[in-house]
Amino acid sequence: MSLGRSLSNELRGDTAIWLITIVLALVSLLAVYSSTGSMAFRVKGGNTEFFLFKHLMIIAMSFLIMYVMYRIPYEKFKKWAPFCLALTFPMLAYTLWQGADINEARRWIAVPFIDLTFQTSDFAKISLITYVASMIGSKQEYIEDFATAFTPIIVPILITCGLIAPADLSTAIILFLTCFLMMFIGRVHWKFLGLLLLFGVVVFALLIIAGQFFPEYVRVDTWTSRLTEFFTNSDGGYQVQQSKIAIASGEWIGVGPGNSTQRNFLPSPFADFIYAIITEEYGLMGAFIMIAMFVWLLIRTTVLVTKSAKAFGAMLAVGFTLCLTIQAFVNIAVSVHAVPVTGVTMPLVSMGGTSFLFASMMIGIILSVSRHIESINDLKE
Amino acid sequence: MNIKNEVLTRMYIVLVTFILLAFFLFAKTVKISYVEGEKWRAVANNNYVKYESVPALRGNILSDDGSLLAASIDKYDIHFDLQVNGLTKKVFEENVDSLAYCLSKYVNNKYTPGGQLMRLLEAREKGARYFTIAKNVSYEKKNQISQFPIFNRGRHRGGLIVERVLKRDMPFKLLAKRTIGYASREGANDVGIEGAFDKFLSGTNGQRLTLKVSEKTRIPINERAEIEPEDGNHIKTTLDIGIQDVAEEALMDALKYHDAQSGTVILMDVKTGQLKAIANLEKTPNGYWETFNYGIGTKIEPGSVLKLAPVMALLEDGKVGIHDQIPIHKGRRTFYDVEMEDSSSKSFEMDSTTLLNAFAISSNVGIASLTSKYYQGTDKKGNIRAKQLLRRFDQFNITYPTGIELAGEPMPFIKDPVKDSKEWSGLTLPWMSIGYEMQMTPLQILTFYNAVANDGKYMKPYLVSEILDKDGCIKKISPTVLTERIASKATIQKAKQLLAEVVETGTARKLKNTKYSFSGKTGTSQINYKNQRKKKQKKFGYRSSFVGYFPSDQPRYSCIVVITDPKENGTYGADVAGPVFRKLIDNIFYLKPELHRALNNYKRPKLEGKDLPEEFAGNLEDMEIVMKTLDIPYVNKSDNPIMTTSIVRRDSVHLIDRPRGENLIPNVVGMGVRDALYVLENEGIEVKFKGKGKVMKQSISPGTRIKGQTIHLTLG
């Protein structure tokens, strides 16, 4: 057996998804490497190598996690989902109550020993999406029944999103939207979807009221100011203006790797505004590739759905893909001033923290689904 | 429709929606980059945000003992950016009261807490981005302000803007002001140590990103500079604060007393060439002030103090000895059509005197005649003889600048009979020999004298001994020998004799002092003598100078004092400049105990006859040391190491055994207590004694049988 063949046997599943992941990881590495070119960082004395090394470690760890997830038969996640979800609620509550206050939002808890902060909402995303996928999958026959099918799905969604929203509204909205679309694809009836939206609005309204009493925990102030800025300032605030300057500076082919000047002016250039930096360095060409990668991911998942025999696997893949894609699109939308400023990272690209690990976990599970479907198709042939 | 198809249909709807969304986002990107591109790129080029330099802390300038001569002090300007994103309405409103209170209580009590509150609210209303909180505050104050409510949230969340402003302070004010100098003043050259060592002192500026908030105001974006400045190195100078202080005070007093125009004092360490003090004072409408470094930067006609150079040339060329009689023409002689005159009345009685005396009384005619005799005109072979004198001047280094580190040292101006033939007349040489028709800086004159004091070794004068960073010395600057010997040993020896004679019997004799010796030369030159020579101007000024070194035998310091245009209380070098020199070295003498001669440091008288020690007894070895140390001639005839006594034989001392018997009390008279105790207690005798010194009497006579007695010794 040749090496090529053994590798392709070892790494089955959708080759395209593997490729997309590798391309995104490379872009990520380049973008972070670009910081070595930054005068500000270079002169500060060796910090760049530290960041680069740390990021490289995270990418390596991510691929390891991805491989482990890929090796686990995805059916197992179905069993784990309720337990994980049950674990999620107290974790989110704890984070909200006690979490590390980074940039004024209680979204993180510090993981001891490995010097990383852990965004509990990342864990919640995986748990909830898996849970929702399993519910949709197992109740497909009577999905239109309110009490037996609908209620068990929406209650955890509302609780999870409700706990995430006070400190991190955008993540809550992304997760809510993901679940909503999963339910839509999973054939949930229109009137229930309408009802879900209504519940969502009610929970949000309750949060705003709670914000009047517990301003420490619900960031209504920030939301209001960001929204006001978005609607009143057509050029955007300082950050958005800097982002636009970055995009405009890139023109068609970009200023070249490591030549970004705007990274000095943009806050968290390698996380929230990485799209602007990539566009500055690689031009509209780079921007197109970034967007295309996520669209391609969605197309590949759609193809998977057409092949999939079992609803759970398909729903799982769809859920994670939508979650990653929506997050990427929100990140891009912030940079191009299509939505108000919000701190959302570009999955699989932005540097920092555990979000990269969780995104890889999602990809790993998608690959596990695709591997399974392929092997069934192989059997059929 | 079956389940799978329905799921697929819905999946396609979602996919299409996302593809449309993707198109929308890409279109937005293209719009920004292409359609609005010009506008945004223009904003980028508009220096909306740009790097500005952050000044590095300038290094300090220290004296030789590490005292601060010039120091940089960090001060801070504090502003408040009320528009930062992190400063939400809630945070502002909740804390503004306490902030106003803190500002009123600890920063600016011109405003009541209520008044401060009004100002802050107004600033918030207007969206001020650079609201001044405090200017020029200390590091400690800055830290305190950073802890105030709102400000403790930092730059992005609290709007606190801290900018370092650097102040240069000279803790000793006037002290060596021009020598310490200054750098980087617009429209002026860098001067002094600040200027000369600017590249070490200045450090490297940092860079910080600033945001343009109005036409004139840029505010820093981040809390810390993107590139932190690297502070400058410190410079340790050779200046001695104590001496510098005395030099300035002595000069100031003299200038005031004589109502002089300006004055300079430079003091140098003979062995190393280190400058220990430089003082320059000039009359200004606001009193005397250090405005220019005359000592280093201004050439003057040295006058009589430079007579040493032609005399040393004559000695070096073997033309004359210092005890030879030389003509002085009763202190009056005409060279061509111009009369030269001595100022000392002593000259008027003598046709001739020794060179030593002529130099001591500073006879212009004597020195000029002698120099003319040997260096005027041409020799038998047709060579210009003045060239030989100039070769000697070259050899003495007086035709070259000293090469001190500071900028602005001019070349000495000394005429050359060939190169400057148009300006070379028959008068040039005689007047040159008495220090006219040439120009040198006071430092150049001093360095020449310093070489004479230093047995001919010409040291480069310097002011900076070390360059230090915060961890200590990074560069040490050692003394530099420019010429190993500027003249033969014999010439230097004679030159020293001449200079000593000036103080001993000559023009400076009234400055003489019994505690220590010094040597030197006075000078009194006419400032505008040329006009006087042409009888154009009746009123003319003087320049009074004194240059010398002390102590004469082993010189430690050399010093020059130049005072220009004294109008009252005398004009002569010995009356105006000399006393400043005396005052300065008097003070140094008291400041530096190591200069004091030991009280018994003279040749010991030869001891003979009754002065020799009779009946001096004790340990043989000790006694021999005493004899040797005191130069007492002695003969050792003893072989008893513990009991030897001395007897005087004519003009030497014989050391012999002191006889003693078995079990009999020994004779300890003439012994020291230690030796006596040793001897007696070894025999088991109890000893009691009173007084100090040698044993004069013992209570039990020698030869008495020992039986456990107690013996009483009387010392004296």
Interface residues (C-beta under 8 A of the other chain):
Chain A: M39 A40 V43 K44 E104 Q140 L181 F184 I185 G186 R187 P215 D221 T222 S225 G237 Y238 Q241 Q242 K244 I245 I247 A248 S249 G250 E251 W252 T261 Q262 N264 F265 P267 T279 G283 L284 A287 F288 I291 A292 F294 V295 L298 I299 T302 V305 T306 A311 A314 V318 L322 T325 F329 I332 A333 V336 H337 A338
Chain B: I3 E6 V7 L8 R10 M11 Y12 V14 L15 F18 I19 L21 A22 F24 L25 F26 K28 T29 V30 I32 S33 Y34 E36 G37 K39 W40 R41 V43 A44 Y48 V49 N85 G86 T88 K89 K90 H156 R157 Q207 L209 L211 I221 E226 I227 E228
